[in-house]
């Protein structure tokens, strides 16, 4: 007999173990070197005027850290390794029946879960060109994250994707420094991240994931080689769990 609750518990357990570094071997690399490289690249881009200067996130303190991680990993805030933004506003009067796909949080959630969506809203090619001339569109390897409804649903932008998205409802996470995309998506699905989302949403009339909140969430950063190893291990384990659940 199928036991969906057991399968869900197993998925949550392996995700949590993976992002704590418990399922993969340690490498000789150190994530602090990766973080330093990102910081140096940011400073160089800001000096050239290619990247807007922003207030540095507050240092991660020991009492904020939810669990121990390997010595060659480092806790960072999301805003230290990604650039989070939203879109320019598109008014309902600009919605069309065809043209460039226009995604709200519900469409991003479906893309995150299924990789495709039957979209019903569009904007004109002309409006898309005007909007993306002001704010560059998402690129392959970036992330789109639902900021309302089911919070934190994460879609990895694919090569050839052309779309626009609703301001405030969807956040664009620019992966300029090439963090392994599937590692970030797995972390977004873990209890470690979702506990932060839920904690910050309690007490509000309508739960939302804002740019400010998201920038301050914590994420454990492994070296690149370990990010990739985690993805390979998790992909295999989650496929086994799905197979058992569907047997």
C-alpha positions as CSV (number, residue, x, y, z in Angstrom):
1,X,0.0,0.0,0.0
2,X,1.3,3.4,-0.9
3,X,2.2,5.7,2.0
4,X,2.5,9.3,0.6
5,X,3.2,10.6,4.1
6,X,6.2,8.3,4.5
7,X,7.5,9.3,1.0
8,X,7.2,13.0,1.9
9,X,9.0,12.4,5.2
10,X,11.8,10.6,3.4
11,X,12.1,13.4,0.9
12,X,12.3,16.0,3.7
13,X,14.9,13.9,5.6
14,X,17.2,13.4,2.6
15,X,16.9,17.1,1.6
16,X,17.8,18.2,5.1
17,X,20.7,15.7,5.4
18,X,22.1,16.9,2.1
19,X,22.1,20.6,2.8
20,X,23.8,19.8,6.2
21,X,26.6,18.1,4.2
22,X,25.8,14.6,5.6
23,X,25.3,12.7,2.3
24,X,28.5,13.7,0.5
25,X,32.3,13.6,1.0
26,X,34.3,16.7,1.8
27,X,36.6,18.2,-0.9
28,X,39.9,20.1,-0.5
29,X,38.1,23.3,-1.6
30,X,36.9,25.9,0.9
31,X,33.7,27.9,0.3
32,X,35.2,30.9,2.0
33,X,37.4,31.2,-1.1
34,X,34.3,31.1,-3.3
35,X,32.6,33.8,-1.2
36,X,35.7,36.0,-1.4
37,X,35.8,35.7,-5.2
38,X,32.1,36.7,-5.3
39,X,32.7,39.7,-3.1
40,X,35.7,40.8,-5.2
41,X,33.7,40.4,-8.5
42,X,30.9,42.5,-6.9
43,X,33.2,45.2,-5.9
44,X,34.8,45.3,-9.4
45,X,31.4,45.5,-11.1
46,X,30.3,48.3,-8.7
47,X,33.5,50.2,-9.4
48,X,32.7,50.1,-13.1
49,X,29.1,51.1,-12.6
50,X,27.8,47.8,-13.9
51,X,26.3,46.9,-10.6
52,X,24.3,49.1,-8.3
53,X,25.9,49.6,-4.9
54,X,23.7,48.2,-2.1
55,X,23.9,48.1,1.7
56,X,26.0,45.1,2.8
57,X,23.9,42.4,4.6
58,X,24.4,42.1,8.3
59,X,27.0,39.5,9.3
60,X,25.6,36.1,10.1
61,X,25.7,35.6,13.9
62,X,26.2,32.3,15.8
63,X,22.7,32.5,17.4
64,X,21.1,32.7,13.9
65,X,22.6,29.5,12.6
66,X,20.1,26.7,12.7
67,X,22.5,23.8,12.4
68,X,26.2,22.9,12.1
69,X,27.8,22.6,8.6
70,X,31.1,21.2,7.5
71,X,34.2,23.3,8.3
72,X,34.9,24.1,4.6
73,X,31.3,25.4,4.1
74,X,30.2,28.9,5.2
75,X,26.8,30.4,6.2
76,X,25.9,33.4,4.1
77,X,22.8,35.5,3.5
78,X,21.0,34.9,0.2
79,X,21.7,38.5,-0.9
80,X,25.5,38.0,-0.6
81,X,25.6,35.5,-3.4
82,X,22.6,36.4,-5.5
83,X,20.9,39.6,-6.8
84,X,17.2,39.7,-6.1
85,X,14.8,42.0,-8.0
86,X,11.3,42.3,-9.2
87,X,9.8,43.5,-12.5
88,X,8.3,46.7,-13.8
89,X,4.6,46.9,-13.3
90,X,2.3,45.5,-16.0
91,X,-1.2,46.8,-15.8
92,X,-4.2,44.5,-16.4
93,X,-5.2,46.5,-19.4
94,X,-1.9,45.4,-21.0
95,X,-2.7,41.7,-20.7
96,X,-3.2,40.0,-24.1
97,X,-4.5,36.7,-25.4
98,X,-1.2,36.0,-27.2
99,X,2.4,37.3,-27.4
100,X,5.0,37.0,-24.8
101,X,4.0,34.8,-21.8
102,X,3.3,36.7,-18.6
103,X,3.7,34.7,-15.4
104,X,2.2,35.2,-12.0
105,X,3.1,33.3,-8.9
106,X,0.7,30.5,-9.8
107,X,2.4,29.9,-13.2
108,X,5.8,29.9,-11.6
109,X,4.6,27.3,-9.0
110,X,3.5,25.1,-11.8
111,X,6.7,25.5,-13.8
112,X,8.6,24.7,-10.6
113,X,6.7,21.5,-10.0
114,X,6.1,20.3,-13.6
115,X,8.5,22.2,-15.9
116,X,5.6,23.5,-18.0
117,X,2.4,25.5,-17.7
118,X,-0.6,26.2,-19.8
119,X,-0.3,29.9,-19.7
120,X,-3.4,32.2,-20.2
121,X,-1.8,35.7,-20.0
122,X,0.5,37.4,-22.4
123,X,1.9,40.9,-23.2
124,X,2.8,42.4,-26.5
125,X,6.2,42.0,-28.1
126,X,6.5,45.8,-28.1
127,X,5.8,46.1,-24.4
128,X,8.2,43.3,-23.6
129,X,11.0,45.1,-25.5
130,X,10.3,48.3,-23.7
131,X,10.3,46.7,-20.2
132,X,13.4,44.6,-20.8
133,X,15.3,47.6,-22.1
134,X,14.8,49.0,-18.6
135,X,15.3,45.8,-16.6
136,X,17.2,42.9,-18.2
137,X,15.1,39.8,-18.5
138,X,16.0,36.5,-16.6
139,X,18.8,34.5,-18.1
140,X,19.4,30.7,-18.2
141,X,20.5,29.5,-14.8
142,X,18.6,32.3,-12.9
143,X,15.7,31.5,-10.7
144,X,12.1,32.7,-10.5
145,X,10.6,32.4,-7.0
146,X,6.9,32.7,-6.1
147,X,6.4,35.5,-3.6
148,X,2.7,35.0,-2.8
149,X,0.4,32.0,-2.6
150,X,2.6,28.9,-2.2
151,X,5.8,30.8,-1.1
152,X,9.3,29.9,-2.3
153,X,8.4,27.7,-5.3
154,X,11.5,27.9,-7.5
155,X,11.8,27.6,-11.3
156,X,15.2,27.4,-12.9
157,X,15.2,29.5,-16.1
158,X,16.1,27.5,-19.1
159,X,18.0,28.4,-22.3
160,X,15.6,29.9,-24.7
161,X,12.9,30.9,-22.2
162,X,11.2,34.2,-23.1
163,X,8.7,35.6,-20.6
164,X,7.8,38.5,-18.3
165,X,6.5,38.3,-14.8
166,X,4.3,40.0,-12.3
167,X,5.8,42.6,-9.9
168,X,5.8,41.7,-6.2
169,X,4.2,38.3,-6.9
170,X,7.4,36.8,-8.5
171,X,11.0,37.5,-7.5
172,X,13.9,37.2,-10.0
173,X,17.0,35.8,-8.4
174,X,19.9,36.5,-10.7
175,X,22.6,33.8,-10.5
176,X,25.5,36.0,-11.7
177,X,28.1,34.0,-9.9
178,X,27.0,30.6,-11.2
179,X,25.9,28.8,-8.0
180,X,24.8,25.3,-9.1
181,X,21.2,25.9,-10.0
182,X,19.7,22.6,-8.8
183,X,21.5,23.0,-5.5
184,X,19.7,26.3,-4.9
185,X,16.4,24.7,-5.9
186,X,16.9,21.8,-3.6
187,X,17.7,24.2,-0.7
188,X,14.5,26.2,-1.5
189,X,12.6,23.0,-1.0
190,X,14.2,22.1,2.3
191,X,12.9,22.7,5.8
192,X,15.9,24.9,6.5
193,X,14.8,27.5,4.1
194,X,11.0,27.1,4.3
195,X,11.2,27.5,8.1
196,X,12.7,30.9,7.6
197,X,9.9,31.8,5.0
198,X,7.2,30.6,7.4
199,X,8.7,32.4,10.4
200,X,8.9,35.7,8.5
201,X,5.3,35.4,7.1
202,X,3.5,34.7,10.4
203,X,1.3,37.5,11.7
204,X,0.7,39.1,8.4
205,X,-2.8,39.3,6.7
206,X,-1.4,37.9,3.5
207,X,1.9,36.0,3.6
208,X,4.5,37.4,1.1
209,X,8.1,36.8,0.3
210,X,9.7,40.2,-0.2
211,X,13.0,41.2,-1.6
212,X,14.2,42.5,1.8
213,X,13.3,39.3,3.6
214,X,14.7,37.0,1.0
215,X,18.0,38.9,0.9
216,X,18.4,38.2,4.6
217,X,17.6,34.5,4.7
218,X,20.5,32.2,5.5
219,X,21.9,29.5,3.2
220,X,24.9,27.2,3.7
221,X,27.4,27.6,0.9
222,X,29.5,24.6,0.0
223,X,32.3,24.7,-2.5
224,X,31.3,24.2,-6.2
225,X,32.4,20.6,-6.4
226,X,30.4,19.7,-3.3
227,X,27.3,21.6,-4.7
228,X,27.5,19.4,-7.7
229,X,28.0,16.2,-5.6
230,X,25.0,17.1,-3.5
231,X,22.8,17.5,-6.6
232,X,24.0,14.1,-8.0
233,X,23.3,12.3,-4.7
234,X,20.0,14.0,-4.1
235,X,18.7,13.4,-7.6
236,X,19.4,9.7,-7.3
237,X,17.9,9.4,-3.8
238,X,14.8,11.4,-4.7
239,X,14.3,9.3,-7.8
240,X,14.4,6.1,-5.7
241,X,11.9,7.6,-3.3
242,X,9.6,8.5,-6.2
243,X,9.9,5.0,-7.6
244,X,9.0,3.4,-4.3
245,X,6.1,5.8,-3.9
246,X,4.7,5.0,-7.3
247,X,5.3,1.2,-7.1
